[in-house]
Amino acid sequence: MPHLDVKDLAFRYEDMAMQFDLAVERGTFLSIIGPSGAGKSTLLSLIGGFEQPLSGQVLVDGVDITPLAPAARPCTTLFQDHNLFAHLSVERNVALGIDPDLRLSEVQRAEVRQSLADVGLAGLEHRLPGQLSGGERQRAAIARCLVRHRPILLLDEPFAAVGPGLRREMLDLVRALQARLGLTVIMVTHDPGDARHAAGRTAFVQAGRVVLVDDTERVLGSQMPDVRAYLGS
Amino acid sequence: MAEQRRPVIRADAIGLSVALLLTILVGAALLMLFAQAGTAEAGALLGSAYVWRILRFTLIQACISTLLSVVFGVLVARAFARETSFPGRRALLGLMSLPIVLPSLVAVFGIIAIYGQNGWLARMLALAGVNAKPDIYGLGGVVLAHVFFNLPLAVRLLLPGWHSIPVESWRLSAQLGMSGWAIFRLIEWPMLRRYLPHAAATIFMLCVGSFAIVLALGGGPSAATFEVAVFEAIRFEFDPPKAAVLALGGLTLNIICLALAQGAIGDAAIGSGWRTREQDWGRRPLPARVMDGVLIGVAALLLAGPVAATVTDGVKGLSESALDWGLVARATLTSIGLALPAALLTMLLALPMVLAAARTGKKGRAAILRGALILPIAVSPMALGLGCFLILRLVLDGTPRAIFGIVLLNAIMVVPFAAAILRPAVERARARHDHLCRALGIAGWARWRLIDWPILRPSIGTALAMAAAMALGDLIGIGLFGDAKIRNLTLLLYDQLGAYRTGGAAVTAALLMLLIFVLYQVIERGVGGRAAP
């Protein structure tokens, strides 16, 4: 049984009808690539619970999570931007992942500090997001994902706003955390280079459907006309 | 190169000349006020119990009105932000912009018709067996009318705040399982801290400078603002020095409020330009949705009630035999005859300045132009009107003075509002086409005819329509300059309300509302063309 199983998930956005099927094994790093407007981010929103499907199911370990609110799902999403509240310190932003009313015990506080250290932000606990670089802001957001202890991490074009060098560094950080904690990671990206760097598996989404899922190198080397057209080769 | 630059400089020069002219005029009016005030016992008057009573009433009513408008405005704006799709949402939001063009006195009539001694509310209470005689005159009535005008303004100023919250924040709140209180504290309150000061300061300023509402509903000399006191000093006592001292008092208060509001406006400018998307609130709990519905319903009732009452009472009043139709017809023609030239003059003043402000490359010139464009707001209408009156008194007499003064005052007062409508369109047109026009050498008349006019036409139509609508509701100009021979619909309505001729007042109020509605549509479509919204 796959860890995450997306079954006949139907959704409509304006004129576009979508129908997704996708199975992901535990501990996989899956990149989702495809033309813009193909429905990559919509698929992630449906798994995260931010959009409601017309029909179909999202199963995690065989349990249907479709009726659950986003907070109750076994996944946590890192958005491209606006992951942090600008008026709260980095520490409090991470603490929100443990208690949205910010009432934390000493043990929980220690956990927040530890997760910040894990993403390389030790010593910056009391900074405001505006005093951090774009990469540091995303690191803080990843720290919050960690303290939520969800087995599935959803990344929606998470590093689109940082430069290429830094992007590799962030990907390596996520890969290291994934390996250490045994996370299942699903990352939407508009850059096939990200998928190649992350290795693992890749899904190609086209016109509201998952048309190909395989090891990343094989997807990027696929002779399917749609994939070739998208990659421009 | 020099050939192509010349028209740009000329456009600058026209705008700057207008700005200079406007500044000189306003400056002269103020100087005249000071000169007149100098002949009065200014110190004694300003220290008198009379002035302190005015100041006290002004501040108390403004504080209460602002507090109610803003608190209720936050709740209603929040309800509108959350309920993104229900039938009639657009129409209700459209209703929220009605008070911009609705003359204060028409609203006063509508409010009396609903909440007055013999109003709908009293009659409904009587049917229910409660024999209450609500007293609409005094502080309560003034506050009620101010909330009627400023609640919609608060909603319009605050709703963009909710739209500025990035969709990720709502998703985060769902992902982290935030309670309603946590959402307010962590997401909505930080936004409100940027938007509330501007909204509150703007509304406070409008309430402090309120004229027609306080005049008609204040109900006695103890309930007055400086504007009302100036009006009474000139119209009933004809004491220009006293009026001048009071006008300067009102002006000072206005400038203090404006300084506070300007500081707030700076804050509100931060943090715009985020991408937004309508949020899916489908899974919100039912009690919260019912609460939203109640809030929106109450706001709609508060706004639509007086308007509906004006229409039905107006139709009923038609059957009244005592109606002097000659009087009404003359007042209607006077209203139109004064409003249209005023609106045209507004455009002739505002457009060159807005164009020049957008095109000039020099910071100093742009600052002068922007200053001139908001000058009429800084100087309270009553102070400016009185100053103009005192100047024109030296050179003109009788009906020509009245016509000239009313048109001039109304034209100047609306310039900031017209500029606010024109500026975005002018700046957009410039950003899109300026380089291309200069590259192709399209300039001067050809540029205006081929490029600028077609793009700006809808905005010019809207600005002209609004200027005409605001001039139609004028009471200050006609009150200061009007003689026995010149009476527009607003003044007629004022006289009828003062004499408690309710049937006649109903017809006048309804007619004025209809006239504004028709004229607005005709001008916006006629001048603005098919593209007008």
Interface residues (C-beta under 8 A of the other chain):
Chain A: G48 G49 F50 E51 Q52 A69 P70 A71 A72 T76 T77 F79 D81 H82 N83 F85 A86 H87 L88 L96 G97 P100 D101
Chain B: P166 E168 S169 R171 L172 S173 A174 Q175 L176 G177 M178 S179 W181 A182 L186 I187 P190 W274 D280 G282 R283
